[in-house]
Amino acid sequence: MRQLALTDDILMQIEEPGRYIGNEINSTVKDKSQVALRFAFCFPDVYEIGMSHLGIQILYEMFNRRSDVWCERVYSPWPDLSEIMKERHIPLFALESQDPIKVFDFLGITLQYEMCYTNILQVLDLSGIPFHATERTDDDPLVIGGGPCAYNPEPIAPFFDLFYIGEGENEYNQLFDLYIQMRKDGSYSRRSFLCKAAEIPGIYVPSFYETEYNTDGTIKSFCPTEEEIPSVIKRQVDTDMDDAPYPTKPIIPYVRATQDRVVLEVMRGCIRGCRFCQAGMVYRPCRQKSIDVLKKYAVEMLENTGYDEISLSSLSTSDYEKLPEFIDFLIEECEKRKINITLPSLRIDAFSLDVMSKVQDIKKSSLTFAPEAGSQRMRDVINKGLTVDDIMNGARDAFLGGWKKVKLYFMLGLPTETEEDMEAIPDLAQDIAHLYYDTLPDKATRGGRCQITISTSFFVPKPFTPFQ
């Protein structure tokens, strides 16, 4: 019988105790005495956010396919529990086994956005792992970072033993094989392992490089201090999306996650060239999954989860070459199951009225468009490639297709932005709202009021983009 890390009295005191008890449907439980490597995979944010992240689910599936590896999950505790854990000296624990993170071989932390960096320190502190890599011994877990922020690792390099640069499907197995073999033959020490790991493509070990800076803070030189270690770390790219691991039995959370639905990745990368977008740059080239694989995954995931909604995931779903054919298949499958289809990441200028008209017969949800900027001048600056006519024509097609709810995503703080550019955001939304009533003047035809939702976020310069 699995012993929970938190007692009943603590669970009764905190908000959403379901975040911490594990044992969800489709989670992986193994006999820890039968595995050679234990990996704690951390999303440094609250459970509901972390459970919505597809990248962790993919690697969780991939790692746990190995009989000698057990990958478990850990998230940042909410402040109420964090305070109790500090007061009572309760170490941070993994959900599946409820064991302390301190006993694991690796602590993997996905770095999705900079605002989570302080949570990394919270995770290390609650785990009892020294903050700085130089302070850790052979008895401490190896702390590895990955994800999009790992492409610019220097600001947080002192807290990590190593980074994985690129897509995890490529070289993690080689890294695990190396660790298991060195433990098995008795040659393991923290330093010797890191020295060997640094030779694996995509692995960056900060302690084996010397960085010299210019007076303005830019890098003057970057050189390895050990032989056999590459001077340039090459980004890892998975070239075969059909053969790549994918979670056809995703974990079903007890607590409602932010993305509470089946998520099916149709392609990776983007054919566009928006100047602010790191994902569009670092996930190049654009790679699509075959429609046969997508059909197989869709059916399996719907049968294995019981969700009432399926969402197609990519940077620009409307650019998937066989989207109309795949939508036809989903319509047939989802109508049988009374399941809704959502199509995020759609470009308003490439939006297909034919696709919309097919999806509209199923339970309605909102459509999401990303003009990114309110004014045409600002959209030209960021190379968004959208005109006002593109936006209005796409919105008109959506209204004619039966949608009443439209979400619009914008950014604030873009380079050269003026007050007029910011004021153009609500103006554009207002124009779209007026367009709805102009397009459907008859109350009986439109069947209700339109709902335009504006979402804004602040621009953060990303490395390897024109706006870095």
C-alpha positions as CSV (number, residue, x, y, z in Angstrom):
1,M,0.0,0.0,0.0
2,R,1.4,3.4,-1.0
3,Q,2.0,5.8,1.8
4,L,1.1,9.4,1.1
5,A,3.7,12.0,1.8
6,L,1.1,14.3,3.3
7,T,-1.0,13.3,6.3
8,D,-4.8,13.7,6.3
9,D,-4.6,16.7,8.6
10,I,-2.4,18.6,6.1
11,L,-4.5,17.6,3.1
12,M,-7.6,19.0,4.9
13,Q,-5.9,22.3,5.5
14,I,-4.7,23.1,1.9
15,E,-6.4,24.2,-1.3
16,E,-6.9,21.4,-3.9
17,P,-5.3,18.4,-2.1
18,G,-5.9,16.5,-5.3
19,R,-2.8,18.2,-6.7
20,Y,-0.5,16.1,-4.4
21,I,-1.9,12.6,-4.0
22,G,-1.0,11.2,-7.4
23,N,-2.4,7.8,-8.5
24,E,-4.3,9.3,-11.4
25,I,-5.7,7.2,-14.2
26,N,-2.9,6.3,-16.7
27,S,0.0,7.3,-14.4
28,T,2.9,4.9,-14.4
29,V,3.8,3.0,-11.2
30,K,6.7,0.7,-11.1
31,D,8.6,-1.4,-8.5
32,K,11.5,1.0,-7.6
33,S,13.7,-2.0,-6.7
34,Q,13.5,-3.2,-10.3
35,V,14.7,0.0,-12.0
36,A,18.2,1.3,-12.4
37,L,17.4,5.0,-12.8
38,R,14.8,7.2,-11.2
39,F,13.9,10.5,-12.9
40,A,11.8,13.2,-11.2
41,F,10.3,15.4,-14.0
42,C,9.4,18.9,-12.7
43,F,7.2,21.6,-14.2
44,P,8.1,24.5,-11.9
45,D,4.5,25.8,-11.6
46,V,1.3,24.7,-10.0
47,Y,-0.2,21.2,-10.9
48,E,-3.0,22.5,-13.1
49,I,-0.5,24.4,-15.4
50,G,2.1,21.6,-15.4
51,M,-0.5,18.9,-16.2
52,S,-1.4,20.9,-19.3
53,H,2.1,20.8,-20.8
54,L,2.4,18.4,-23.7
55,G,6.2,18.2,-23.7
56,I,6.4,16.6,-20.3
57,Q,3.7,14.1,-21.2
58,I,5.7,13.1,-24.3
59,L,8.9,12.5,-22.4
60,Y,7.1,10.9,-19.5
61,E,5.7,8.3,-22.0
62,M,9.1,7.9,-23.6
63,F,11.1,7.4,-20.4
64,N,8.7,5.0,-18.9
65,R,8.7,2.8,-22.0
66,R,12.1,1.7,-20.6
67,S,11.9,-1.1,-18.1
68,D,15.1,0.2,-16.3
69,V,13.8,3.8,-15.9
70,W,11.0,5.2,-13.8
71,C,10.0,8.7,-14.5
72,E,7.7,10.4,-12.0
73,R,6.2,13.9,-11.8
74,V,6.6,16.8,-9.4
75,Y,5.2,20.4,-9.5
76,S,5.6,23.5,-7.5
77,P,3.5,23.4,-4.4
78,W,0.9,26.2,-3.9
79,P,2.1,28.7,-1.2
80,D,-0.3,27.2,1.4
81,L,1.4,23.8,1.2
82,S,4.9,25.3,0.7
83,E,4.6,27.1,4.0
84,I,3.5,23.9,5.8
85,M,6.3,21.9,4.2
86,K,8.9,24.4,5.4
87,E,7.5,24.5,8.9
88,R,7.3,20.8,9.3
89,H,10.4,19.9,7.4
90,I,8.5,17.8,4.8
91,P,10.7,17.2,1.7
92,L,9.3,17.8,-1.7
93,F,8.1,14.5,-3.2
94,A,7.2,12.9,-6.5
95,L,3.5,12.1,-7.2
96,E,3.8,8.5,-8.3
97,S,5.8,7.0,-5.4
98,Q,5.4,9.9,-2.9
99,D,9.2,9.5,-2.3
100,P,11.4,12.6,-1.6
101,I,13.0,14.1,-4.7
102,K,16.3,13.9,-2.9
103,V,16.5,10.1,-3.4
104,F,16.1,10.3,-7.2
105,D,19.0,10.1,-9.7
106,F,17.9,13.0,-11.8
107,L,15.7,16.1,-11.2
108,G,14.6,17.3,-14.7
109,I,13.2,20.8,-14.8
110,T,11.4,22.1,-17.9
111,L,12.1,25.7,-18.5
112,Q,9.1,27.1,-20.4
113,Y,9.1,30.8,-19.3
114,E,11.3,33.1,-17.4
115,M,8.7,34.0,-14.7
116,C,9.1,30.5,-13.3
117,Y,12.8,30.9,-12.5
118,T,12.1,31.7,-8.8
119,N,10.0,28.5,-8.6
120,I,13.1,26.6,-9.5
121,L,14.7,27.8,-6.3
122,Q,11.6,26.8,-4.3
123,V,11.8,23.3,-5.8
124,L,15.5,22.9,-4.9
125,D,15.0,24.4,-1.4
126,L,12.0,22.1,-0.6
127,S,13.9,19.1,-2.0
128,G,16.9,19.7,0.2
129,I,19.2,19.9,-2.9
130,P,21.9,22.6,-2.7
131,F,21.1,25.6,-4.9
132,H,24.4,25.7,-6.7
133,A,25.8,22.8,-8.8
134,T,29.2,23.4,-7.3
135,E,27.9,22.6,-3.8
136,R,26.3,19.2,-4.7
137,T,27.9,15.8,-3.9
138,D,27.6,12.4,-5.5
139,D,24.6,11.7,-3.2
140,D,22.5,14.6,-4.7
141,P,20.4,14.2,-7.8
142,L,21.7,15.5,-11.1
143,V,19.7,18.6,-12.0
144,I,19.1,18.9,-15.7
145,G,17.2,21.7,-17.5
146,G,15.4,21.6,-20.9
147,G,12.8,23.3,-22.8
148,P,12.8,26.6,-24.8
149,C,14.5,28.7,-22.0
150,A,17.4,26.2,-22.0
151,Y,18.4,27.8,-25.3
152,N,19.6,30.8,-23.2
153,P,20.9,29.0,-20.1
154,E,23.5,31.3,-18.8
155,P,21.2,33.4,-16.4
156,I,20.4,30.2,-14.5
157,A,23.4,28.1,-15.3
158,P,24.8,28.1,-11.7
159,F,21.8,26.1,-10.5
160,F,22.0,23.3,-13.0
161,D,24.4,20.5,-13.5
162,L,23.6,20.1,-17.2
163,F,21.2,21.3,-19.8
164,Y,19.6,19.4,-22.7
165,I,19.4,21.7,-25.8
166,G,16.8,20.8,-28.3
167,E,14.1,18.1,-28.5
168,G,14.3,15.4,-25.9
169,E,13.3,12.5,-28.1
170,N,16.9,12.3,-29.6
171,E,19.5,11.8,-26.9
172,Y,18.0,11.1,-23.5
173,N,18.3,7.4,-24.0
174,Q,22.0,7.8,-24.6
175,L,22.3,9.9,-21.5
176,F,20.5,7.3,-19.4
177,D,22.5,4.4,-20.8
178,L,25.7,6.2,-19.8
179,Y,24.5,6.9,-16.2
180,I,23.2,3.3,-15.7
181,Q,26.5,1.8,-17.1
182,M,28.7,4.0,-14.9
183,R,26.7,3.1,-11.8
184,K,26.8,-0.6,-12.7
185,D,30.6,-0.8,-13.3
186,G,31.4,1.4,-10.3
187,S,33.0,4.2,-12.3
188,Y,30.4,6.8,-11.4
189,S,31.3,10.1,-9.8
190,R,29.4,13.3,-10.4
191,R,32.3,14.9,-12.2
192,S,33.3,11.8,-14.3
193,F,29.7,11.4,-15.4
194,L,29.2,15.0,-16.4
195,C,32.5,14.9,-18.3
196,K,31.2,12.0,-20.4
197,A,27.7,13.4,-20.7
198,A,29.1,16.6,-22.1
199,E,30.3,14.7,-25.2
200,I,26.7,13.6,-26.0
201,P,25.1,15.8,-28.7
202,G,22.9,18.5,-27.2
203,I,24.2,18.3,-23.7
204,Y,25.7,21.4,-22.1
205,V,27.5,21.2,-18.8
206,P,28.2,24.8,-17.6
207,S,31.0,23.8,-15.2
208,F,33.1,22.7,-18.1
209,Y,33.0,26.0,-20.0
210,E,34.6,29.3,-19.4
211,T,32.7,32.4,-20.5
212,E,34.2,35.8,-20.9
213,Y,32.0,38.9,-21.2
214,N,32.3,42.3,-22.8
215,T,31.7,45.4,-20.8
216,D,28.2,45.6,-22.2
217,G,27.3,42.1,-20.9
218,T,27.5,40.3,-24.3
219,I,29.7,37.2,-24.6
220,K,33.2,37.8,-25.7
221,S,34.4,34.2,-25.7
222,F,33.0,30.7,-24.8
223,C,35.4,27.8,-24.5
224,P,35.4,24.3,-23.1
225,T,37.9,23.6,-20.3
226,E,38.1,19.8,-20.9
227,E,39.3,17.8,-23.9
228,E,36.8,16.0,-26.1
229,I,34.0,18.4,-25.1
230,P,32.6,20.3,-28.1
231,S,33.0,24.0,-28.3
232,V,29.5,24.4,-29.8
233,I,26.4,22.6,-28.5
234,K,24.2,21.6,-31.3
235,R,20.4,21.8,-31.0
236,Q,18.7,18.4,-31.2
237,V,15.9,18.0,-33.7
238,D,13.7,14.9,-34.1
239,T,13.4,14.4,-37.8
240,D,10.8,11.5,-37.8
241,M,7.6,12.7,-36.2
242,D,5.7,9.5,-37.1
243,D,8.1,7.3,-35.2
244,A,8.5,9.7,-32.2
245,P,6.9,8.6,-28.9
246,Y,3.5,10.1,-28.1
247,P,1.3,9.6,-25.0
248,T,-1.8,7.8,-26.4
249,K,-2.8,7.1,-22.8
250,P,-2.3,10.6,-21.2
251,I,-2.7,11.0,-17.5
252,I,-6.2,12.1,-16.3
253,P,-5.8,14.6,-13.5
254,Y,-8.2,14.6,-10.5
255,V,-8.0,18.4,-10.5
256,R,-9.3,20.2,-13.6
257,A,-6.2,21.2,-15.6
258,T,-5.9,24.4,-17.6
259,Q,-6.0,22.3,-20.8
260,D,-8.6,19.7,-19.8
261,R,-8.9,17.8,-23.1
262,V,-7.2,15.4,-25.5
263,V,-4.3,17.2,-27.1
264,L,-3.0,15.9,-30.5
265,E,0.1,17.4,-32.0
266,V,-0.3,17.5,-35.7
267,M,3.0,19.1,-36.6
268,R,6.1,20.7,-35.1
269,G,7.7,24.0,-36.3
270,C,6.2,26.7,-38.3
271,I,6.5,27.9,-41.9
272,R,6.1,31.6,-40.9
273,G,8.8,34.0,-39.8
274,C,7.4,36.2,-37.0
275,R,10.2,38.2,-35.6
276,F,9.2,37.8,-32.0
277,C,8.6,34.1,-32.0
278,Q,11.3,31.9,-30.4
279,A,9.3,28.7,-31.1
280,G,9.1,29.4,-34.8
281,M,12.9,29.8,-34.9
282,V,14.1,27.0,-32.6
283,Y,11.6,24.3,-33.7
284,R,12.6,24.6,-37.3
285,P,12.3,22.8,-39.7
286,C,8.5,22.3,-40.0
287,R,7.7,18.6,-39.6
288,Q,4.3,17.1,-40.0
289,K,2.8,13.8,-38.8
290,S,1.2,11.6,-41.4
291,I,-2.5,11.5,-41.4
292,D,-2.6,7.7,-40.8
293,V,-0.6,8.2,-37.5
294,L,-2.9,11.0,-36.5
295,K,-6.0,9.0,-37.1
296,K,-4.6,6.1,-35.0
297,Y,-3.6,8.4,-32.2
298,A,-6.9,10.3,-32.1
299,V,-9.0,7.1,-31.7
300,E,-6.6,5.6,-29.1
301,M,-6.5,8.8,-27.0
302,L,-10.3,9.3,-27.1
303,E,-10.8,5.7,-26.0
304,N,-8.2,5.8,-23.3
305,T,-9.3,9.1,-21.6
306,G,-13.0,9.7,-21.7
307,Y,-12.5,13.4,-22.5
308,D,-15.3,15.2,-24.2
309,E,-13.0,17.4,-26.3
310,I,-10.1,17.0,-28.6
311,S,-7.7,19.8,-29.6
312,L,-5.2,19.9,-32.4
313,S,-1.9,21.3,-31.4
314,S,0.8,23.1,-33.4
315,L,2.3,26.5,-33.9
316,S,0.0,27.0,-36.9
317,T,-2.6,24.3,-37.3
318,S,-4.2,25.7,-40.4
319,D,-0.8,25.1,-42.2
320,Y,-1.1,21.4,-41.8
321,E,-1.3,20.1,-45.3
322,K,-4.1,17.5,-44.8
323,L,-6.2,19.4,-42.3
324,P,-9.5,19.2,-44.2
325,E,-9.1,15.4,-44.6
326,F,-8.2,14.9,-41.0
327,I,-11.1,17.1,-39.9
328,D,-13.5,14.9,-41.9
329,F,-12.2,11.9,-40.0
330,L,-12.5,13.6,-36.7
331,I,-16.1,14.8,-37.4
332,E,-17.1,11.2,-38.0
333,E,-15.3,9.9,-34.9
334,C,-16.4,12.7,-32.6
335,E,-20.1,12.7,-33.7
336,K,-20.3,9.1,-32.6
337,R,-18.9,10.0,-29.2
338,K,-20.5,13.4,-28.8
339,I,-17.1,15.0,-28.5
340,N,-16.1,18.5,-29.3
341,I,-13.3,19.6,-31.6
342,T,-11.2,22.7,-31.0
343,L,-8.8,24.3,-33.5
344,P,-6.4,26.6,-31.8
345,S,-3.3,28.2,-33.4
346,L,-5.2,29.1,-36.5
347,R,-4.1,31.9,-38.8
348,I,-7.0,34.2,-39.6
349,D,-5.7,34.7,-43.2
350,A,-5.5,31.0,-43.9
351,F,-8.7,30.0,-42.1
352,S,-10.9,27.6,-44.1
353,L,-14.6,28.3,-44.1
354,D,-15.1,24.7,-45.3
355,V,-13.3,23.4,-42.2
356,M,-15.4,25.6,-40.0
357,S,-18.7,24.6,-41.5
358,K,-17.8,20.9,-40.9
359,V,-16.9,21.5,-37.3
360,Q,-19.8,23.7,-36.4
361,D,-22.3,20.8,-36.2
362,I,-20.6,19.6,-33.1
363,K,-20.9,21.5,-29.7
364,K,-19.6,25.0,-30.2
365,S,-16.5,26.5,-28.6
366,S,-14.6,29.7,-29.2
367,L,-12.2,30.4,-32.0
368,T,-8.8,31.8,-31.2
369,F,-6.9,34.2,-33.5
370,A,-3.6,35.9,-32.9
371,P,-3.3,39.2,-34.6
372,E,-0.5,39.9,-32.0
373,A,-0.7,43.7,-32.6
374,G,-3.7,46.1,-33.0
375,S,-2.2,48.4,-35.7
376,Q,-1.1,47.5,-39.2
377,R,2.2,49.3,-38.6
378,M,3.0,47.1,-35.6
379,R,2.0,43.9,-37.4
380,D,4.4,44.9,-40.2
381,V,7.2,45.5,-37.7
382,I,6.9,42.0,-36.2
383,N,6.4,40.4,-39.7
384,K,3.1,39.0,-38.8
385,G,1.9,39.1,-42.4
386,L,-1.7,40.0,-41.6
387,T,-3.6,42.9,-43.0
388,V,-6.9,44.4,-41.6
389,D,-8.7,42.9,-44.6
390,D,-7.3,39.4,-43.7
391,I,-8.5,39.8,-40.1
392,M,-11.9,41.1,-41.0
393,N,-12.5,38.6,-43.8
394,G,-11.5,35.8,-41.5
395,A,-13.7,37.0,-38.8
396,R,-16.6,37.3,-41.2
397,D,-16.1,33.8,-42.4
398,A,-16.1,32.6,-38.8
399,F,-19.4,34.4,-38.0
400,L,-21.0,33.0,-41.2
401,G,-19.7,29.6,-40.1
402,G,-21.8,29.9,-36.9
403,W,-19.3,31.1,-34.3
404,K,-20.2,33.8,-31.8
405,K,-17.1,33.6,-29.5
406,V,-13.8,34.8,-30.7
407,K,-10.6,35.1,-28.7
408,L,-7.9,37.6,-29.8
409,Y,-4.3,37.3,-28.6
410,F,-2.1,40.4,-28.5
411,M,1.3,41.4,-27.2
412,L,2.2,44.7,-25.4
413,G,5.7,46.2,-25.3
414,L,6.8,45.2,-28.8
415,P,9.8,47.2,-30.2
416,T,8.8,50.7,-31.5
417,E,5.3,50.4,-29.9
418,T,3.5,53.7,-29.4
419,E,0.4,54.6,-27.4
420,E,-1.6,54.6,-30.7
421,D,-0.5,51.0,-31.3
422,M,-1.9,50.0,-27.9
423,E,-5.1,51.9,-28.4
424,A,-5.6,50.0,-31.7
425,I,-6.1,46.7,-29.9
426,P,-9.5,47.5,-28.4
427,D,-10.4,49.4,-31.6
428,L,-9.8,46.3,-33.6
429,A,-11.8,44.2,-31.2
430,Q,-14.7,46.7,-31.4
431,D,-14.6,46.6,-35.2
432,I,-14.8,42.8,-35.2
433,A,-17.8,43.0,-32.8
434,H,-19.5,45.5,-35.1
435,L,-18.8,43.2,-38.0
436,Y,-20.7,40.4,-36.3
437,Y,-23.9,42.4,-36.3
438,D,-23.3,43.8,-39.8
439,T,-22.8,40.3,-41.1
440,L,-25.8,38.8,-39.3
441,P,-28.3,41.7,-39.0
442,D,-31.2,39.4,-38.3
443,K,-31.6,38.4,-34.7
444,A,-33.0,35.0,-35.6
445,T,-30.1,34.3,-37.9
446,R,-27.3,35.1,-35.5
447,G,-28.9,33.3,-32.5
448,G,-27.4,35.4,-29.7
449,R,-24.8,38.1,-28.9
450,C,-21.2,37.8,-30.0
451,Q,-18.4,37.6,-27.4
452,I,-15.0,39.0,-28.2
453,T,-12.3,38.2,-25.7
454,I,-9.0,40.2,-25.7
455,S,-6.0,38.5,-24.2
456,T,-2.7,40.5,-23.9
457,S,0.7,39.4,-22.7
458,F,4.0,41.3,-22.4
459,F,6.6,40.8,-25.1
460,V,9.8,39.1,-23.7
461,P,12.8,39.2,-26.1
462,K,13.9,35.7,-26.9
463,P,17.3,34.5,-28.0
464,F,17.7,33.3,-31.6
465,T,15.0,35.6,-32.9
466,P,15.4,38.9,-34.8
467,F,14.2,40.7,-31.7
468,Q,16.7,39.1,-29.3
